[in-house]
Amino acid sequence: MAYRIQDVRLDKSAGQIRRALQYAFYDWTREMPKPKRVVTWIGILLQGYAAYALWTRSLVWPVIWPKGILFYAIVWLVYVLGARLVSGMLTSEFVRKTQLEADQIAARQIQQTLQPQKLDELPGYEVETFYKPFRDVGGDYFDVIELADNQTLLAVADVSGKGMAAALLAANIQALVRSIGSTGAQPLALARQINKHLSRYTPSDRFATAVFIVLSRGTGELEYVNAGHNAPMVFGDGSTTFLEATGMPLGLFSSAQYESGRGVIPSSGALLVFTDGLTDSIPGNDPTNRLREVLADGSRATMSALKSLVDPQQNEDDVTILLVKRTEDSASGGVAVARRV
């Protein structure tokens, strides 16, 4: 769901002077806070003015003034002042980015602890997960939570945007799902409560798509709410069923209405839940069909095949995959595997 904002770039046909000005005043200062950026521009202009004065032999050309050693002294002072301003701002920016990098490393480590590192075994099922943030931290969230009465809650969410802000909201959703889901709340109640919380406590431009699915392990039956998320795919018996949206994304309107839907994973079938980072990274005009072909293959290397579909050159968002396979005998022991990248 990422909103792609392209960097401002001049056309290659633009003149050399325009490209030089863009480099000096935009390319390497665009990430600075505005006050630092202005001071840096002033420093650049002072250095440029000193060079121009030296070339014209005057501070107020065409009038030749001042003359002699005083002129060179003033030009030197102006140039040094500009250089000091630029150097000081660059040093300050280096320190700021170093601190940001340290914070991002800490945030990545914390986010990794929030995602399931090891999944509990689900008798009769094989569960595999894949998560790859586009940046150091991401706005995708997934979880597999054991419930009472032989049920399992599967949750996947995709927060608008990327980076630290999206990661903070994803962590908030994770805490809400864990606290509300542990009480045995069904997908409909889960979606309604989280939507009200996000609508009240998050900025109006922040929202998240999500899918909450309760799997009854004995029968393979699914009860779900799809809050504006990519439709999960249930494959079995040679056909594919999509768990279409039953409501709008979470956090847009506190009064949003949601409905629950039902499905079933047939014996030897599979459930695929993913974020749009997966489909957006698959070349071609019909990525959904590519996913269907992988599920239809039926091999045990399904997750590897899904990951191989991702084209790094097209990948511009976090990628999350949750794959649940039902074995032929749902009463037999299954294996849960969590794979992280």
N, C-alpha and C positions, 0 to 999 in steps of 0.2 A: 504494500500500500504506500510505499515511499513516494513522497513528492520530490521529483527530480528538479533541482534548481541548477541550471547550467552556469558555469563561470562566465563572466563577461570577457569576451575575447574580440579583438579587432580582426577584421578580415585580413587574409594574407596580402591582399592587394593594397592595403593601407600603406602610406608612405613611411619611410624609415624614421622620420622625425616623430610621427604619431606613435609608432611602435616603441621608440625609445622613451617617449613621455609616458606611455602606458607602463612600461617596465619600471621606470623611476618612481612614478607616483601611484601605481596601483598594484602591480603584480606582487611585489615583495613587502608591501605595507598593508594589504587588504585585510589581514587577520589581526592587525593591531587594534586595540581600543581607539576610538576616535580621537581623544586628546593626544595620545602618543603619535597617531598618524599625522595630525596637524603639525606637531612639533618637528617630526621627521621631515615633512615637506618643507617647513621653514628652513631647516638645516640644509636640505638639498638646494633650495633656492639661493641661500647665502653662498654656498660653494659655487653655484653656477654664476652668481653675480660677481664673485671675486675673479673667476676665470674670465668673464666678459670684460671686467674692468682692466685686467692685466693685458688683454688683447687690444683694447682701445686706448690704453695708457691714460684712462680718465675714469673717475667715479661718476661723472655727470656728462658723459659724451653727448654732443660734440664739443662741449667746453672742456678744455684740457685743465682739469683741476682735481686734486692738488698736484704739485710737481715735486720732483726730487725724492728724497728718502722718505718723506712723510707719506707720499702716495703708496709706496711699496709696503710701508709699515701698516697702513690702514687695510690694504688688500690682504696682507698676511693675517691680520687680526680677524677680518671678516671670514676668511677661509677657515681658520682654525676654529672660530666660533661655530660655523656651520658643521664642521667635521665633528666637533665635540657633541653637538646636539644629536647628530645622526648616530654617532658611536654610543652615546648614552642611551638613546631609545632602543637601539639594537641589543645592547647588553640587558636592558630592562626586559625586552621582549623575550630574550633567550632565557632569562630567569623565570619569567612567567610561563613559558612553554615547558620548561623543565618541571616546574611544579604541576602543571596540568598533566604532563606525561606520568608523573608519579601518582597523581590522583587517578588517572585512567587505569594504570596497572593495578592499583588497589581495588578500583571498581570492578575490573575484570575478574580479579580473584574472588571478590564477594559474589559476583553474579554466577560464577562457576559453581559456587557452593549452593546457590539457590536452585540450580538445575539438578535434576536427579542424576547422581553419579552411578548408582547401581540400582537396578529395578528389582523389586521382589518377583519371585517366580509366580506366574499365573498358570495354574494347572489347565492344560489343554490349549495353551496359547503360547506363541512366540512373539515377543515385543522387542522391536529395535527402534532406536532413536538416532537422529543426526541433527546437530545444531552447529551452525557456522555464522557468527555475526559478521556483518560487512565491515564494521570498524572494531576497535578494541572491545567495546561493549555494544550490545544490541537491544532492540526493542521487541524481540520475539520471546515467548514464554511457552513452555510445555511442562506437563506434569502427569504422573500416573499415581493415583492414590487408592489404596486399598480401603474398601468400605465393608460394612456388615452385610450379611445375607448373601454372601458369595457374589458380590458386585465390585466393580472397579470403576473409578472416575477417571476419564481421559480428558485432559484440558489442553488446548492450544490457543494462544492469543498473539496478536500482531498489533503493536502500538504504532500509531502514526509517527512518521519521522524516523530518525536514526540517532545513534550516539547516546550521550549521557542522559539527556532529558527523557528519551524513550526508554532507556534502561531503568530509570527511577520509577517510571509509571509501570513498567513490566514487573518490577519488584513489588510494587504496591498490589498489583493484580494477583501475584503469586501468594502474597500474604492473605489476601481476601479469600482466594480459592481454598487455601489450606485451612483457614479458620472456619469458613462457612461450610466447606465440603466435609470437614471432619465431624460435623453435627448430623450428617446423613441427609443434607439438603439435596433435593433432586435438581436436575439442570435448569428447570424453569425458575425455581426459587433462587438458584445461584445467579442466573443472568439478571433477574430483577434487582436483587440486592446489590450486586456489583455495579450495575448501571446507575442506580440511585447514588451510590457512594461516589463514583467517578464524576457524575454530573454535578455533584455538590462541591467536591473538594479538588477538582482539577481545572486548569484553564479551559476556556471554551473552545480553543483550537486544538485541544488534545482529545483523542478518542482511541478506541481499540476495537478491532474485530476479534471475535473469539468463537470457539466451539467447545461446548461442554457435553460430554457423552458419558452416560452410565451404561456400562456393559454388564449384562447378566451372564456370568461365565458358563453357567450350566446349559443355557439354551442358545447363547450367542445373540440374544435380543439386545437392541440398542434403544435407549431413550436419549434424545439429544435436543439441544437448542443451538441454532447457528445464528450468531449475532453479526450478520453482514460479512461473514468470513468466506474464504474460498470453500466451495462445497467439497467435503470429504467424499472419498470414493469407496464404495463397498463392491468388491469383485467376488463373484462366485457363480458356478454353474454356467460359465461362458458369457455372463452378462454383467453389466456395471450399473450400479445404482448410486445416485448422487444425493447426499444429505444437504438439500438446498437451504438457503437462508430462511429463517423463521422470524426474523426481526432485524432491526437496524443496529449498527455498531454501538458499542457501549460508551456511555459518557456524552452522548450528543443531547439527549433530552431525558429528564428524570421521569417523564410520563410515558416513555416509549413502551410499546406493547410487544410482548414476546409470546410465542407459541412453542410447544414441544412437538417433536416429530418422533417417529419410530422406524426402526429398520432391523435387520438381522444379518449377522455374519454367518453364511452357510458353512457347513462342514468343508474343510480344506479351502475356505475362502479367506479374504483379507480385507482389512480396513486401512485406508491410507488417509491420514490427516496431514496437512502441510500448510505453509504460509505462501503468500504470492511471490516471495523471493525465489521459490523453486520454479514456478511456471514462467516467471519473467526471465529466468536464466536459461531457459531451454530454447535453442534456435528453432526456427520454423514458424509456420502460421497456426499450428494446432498442437500446442504443448500438452493439452489434456489427452489427446489421442496417444501421444508418446507415453504418457503415464499409464494409460489403459493397456498399451502393448506390453509394457514391463510387467504389470500385474498379471496379464494373461499368460505370460511365459511360465509362471508357476515354479521357477527354480528357487533354490534356497539362497541364492545370491541376489535376491530382489533389492535389498538396500544398496548393495554395491552398484547394481544397474541403475537405480534411481540417482545415486550421487554422480554417476558417470554422465548423466544427462546435462548436468550443470556446466555451462560454458563460462569460464572465468572472464572472458571479454564482455559478456553480456550481464554478468552478475553485478548488480548495483544495490542489493538489499540483503538483509539477513535471510538465511535459509534454515528452515526447520522442517523436519520430516518425522512423523510418528507412524510406524507401521506395525499393525497387529495382525498376526496370522493365526487362524484357528486350525488346529490339527484335526485329523480325521476322527480321533477319539477324544472328545472334549473332557473326558474323565481322566485321561492320562496326564502325567506331569508335563508341564511345558517349561521352556527356557526363556528367561528374560535377559536381554542383552542391551546394554546402553553403550553406544559408540559416540564419542565426542571428537570434534576436530577443532 
